[in-house]
Amino acid sequence: MKKNVRWIFAAVVFVVIGLMLFFNISEVLRRKGGGAADMVHSFYDTLDVLCMGSSHGYSAFQPNTLWNEFGLTSYVLCSQRQTAATTYYLLQEALKYQKPKVLFLESYYFFSAKKYTDEAALRLAIDGIRLGRVKHEAIQDLLSGHSKKEWLSYYLPFLKYHGRWNDLKNTDFHSDNYLKGSIFDFEVYPMEEPELPEDGREIPDVVYEYLEKVIALCEENEIQLVLFTAPYGYEDDLKGYLKKQQINETLESYLEQQGIPYLYFQKTKEAGIDFATDFRDYAHLNTNGAMKITRSLGKYITEHYALPDHRGDEAYQSWQEDYEAFQSRINAMYAKKNEQE
Amino acid sequence: MLFNSLEFLLFFPAVCLCYYVIPYRVRYLFLLACSYFFYMCWNPQYALLMLTSTVITYASGLLIDSADKVTDEKQRIRRKKLYVALSFVSNLAILFFFKYFDFAADSVVRILSMAGIEARVPAFDVILPVGISFYTFQALSYTVDVYRKDIYAERNFLKYALFVSFFPQLVAGPIERSKNLLIQINEKHKFEFERVRSGLLLMLYGYFQKVVLAEYLAVVVDSVYNTYTERTGFQLMIATIFFAFQIYCDFGSYSNIAIGAAKVMGFRLMENFNTPYFAVSVADFWRRWHISLSTWFRDYLYVPLGGNRRGRVRKWFNLMVVFLASGLWHGASWHFVVWGAMNGAYQIVGDWLRPLREKVMKVLNVDKTAFSHRFLQMLITFGLVDVSWIFFRASFREGISILKSILGFGSIHWFTWGDNLKAMGLTPETRNLLVVSLLILLVADICKYCKISIIEWLCAQGIWLRWLIYYVAIFGILIFGVYGPGFDASQFIYFQF
């Protein structure tokens, strides 16, 4: 009997250690994407602001600027081609670990009538969610038309990514923490400022459905929701560009009815975005542009909501250090540029 | 439900857990239900086929047993033989229909067309029932064993049905004997930690052989063999050597997982592969390769044919019959027959040349016990066996062409300097992985050859080393194994806007 107790105990310990290893290795092997939900679990109760949305979101928001100029802590939980439905589940996961006071939601992907755009985009968004209720509900909802077998590798991303062992990079072991989900890209793609449409266009039902859920979730958690649209241009598809901008027109009036603030930067020209210098490609702002947008967003917060300034607070020392890392990278970049010139 | 499927990884622990919780007297019923469930996961209808074989051989056992009570000796023997014959004919007929009908029909049509006769045979589109060759042979062995009085005739049909369908070894062996397995069904298997652990470790090694080694070797073999006409002799040679290890790991892994799984539940299955590539002759190879099948053919075909008791020529004939049958058993195709014939021929020629070889060795004063001599024997045996594997893997015509290229008579150069590795579907990383994995296989086989049990050694170590090795093994397989939906980096290449 005594022996049996011993080996049962040993087996339990063995399995527990095994599971811990499993989830940690799984996290290393998981394919990371620029500005994905990679690190949401690494902060506890320290965030004032969360930014969500697609690549347009992570290209337009710079947490280090928000820290340096307003003393606010923030994190970017955007991922490539993130739809409203994926935002909803990702937000639920974030709220398990964070209590942000403001959520900035970038609206670019509201043109999409899909729950999720494609497998890769979905994986980049939800693979980082820990195994639990949120993940389960996200899979059940977003992948409802798929077979159980397909679900499995979403529950356990290990099954999908174990073959990445010969493709690992430094960032798989430690992400660029100081960027906090944002990106660092000063590439310049100059273009002329495109026109905006005058009329609106129907927003897909699925977007309303999940946007309403996001609104409800924010109310429940006493989070001030603010929507914004980062400016963008087009390469050759003017029609497509206009169609997408039309969505924003409709969104503007919808949000007005709902009493939710909406910052349509391309229309208001508030942030002072310069199409000749602030883009890295025709659709995405570079870090220069991101700093401008963030400055505007920060100003909006301080004007409308009373959030404490953490600058100088001992407990937030790491935020200052991260900012310095960010700034020294910028300095180094300019120094190198000058040298070349 | 394959061993390397998630279903099995859920099924097996659940079965074991229940197995040890329920009372002894119902355990065989539970295992029987599990075994049929396991089999029906492939195709529920084919369980009926297995049931038919079970009923026939079960009945044959009872009939043979009852015939034993006949006092007249002549009649007794005649009756017993009749029942054996009925069991064999009916079982082999099922096997023939499901496995060989299309092959036989196709062959007949082709032969007739060579003679200028147009013939049409209705094609039966039947899917080969999984494991039919394995359980049919297992069931037939029971008929003969009862006939030979090596085993009692089992009265309890359900116990007998479990013997035929026992899930660990049902679909890919080892082909058990009633003498060994049937009697174990009556044993009471207690949960013994040490035994369960060593069973699990053996399974783990089996998984390593399958999902890491066999799968990565298959990458090379498939990429080279699928485009054999464009390959240099060198690449074909490497692929052919790899195929020898691929099939060893593939087949060996199933046996190891089966033996390990059975061990976890307290059953002792026979060993199926005993370091086959350390064999010093082709005959020795067949004593080490798929032992349960070779001994089946020895006991139920070679010996009844007269074995080696009726002179040399008859012995050779018997050998050939056995190996042709073995070839056919492996698959319904002529290239398997060629493969079998080659293995038979090797042994016949070897036997025939034995006096000459002895003479040469005497003249050269060769020390037969020296390592160098034994190593040379191993190399030659491996070479011979490996050449026959070409015909196991490829059709006859392809095989001939591949063999020609390897021997340097191909249409392109035997060797070209360049990135052979990449051409064979390997990256430097996967090559390193393969080298390390093959070294592990080599060390494991050397230990086995030297009768050192790695599992026993491991279990005698302190907990830190034991657990470290367990975790390294488990995660090594999980990370480096080939399974799951697969990661394709290109799927994630989104214009990095």
Interface residues (C-beta under 8 A of the other chain):
Chain A: K3 N4 W7 F14 I17 G18 L21 F22 I25 L29 R31 G33 G34 S55 S59 Q80 R81 E119 A120 A121 R123 L124 E150 L152 S153 F158 L159 K160 Y161 H162 G163 R164 W165 N166 D167 R280 D281 A283 H284
Chain B: L6 F191 F193 T427 E429 T430 W467 Y470 Y471 I474 F475 L478 I479 F480 G481 V482 Y483 G484 P485 G486 F487 A489 Q491 F492 Y494 Q496 F497
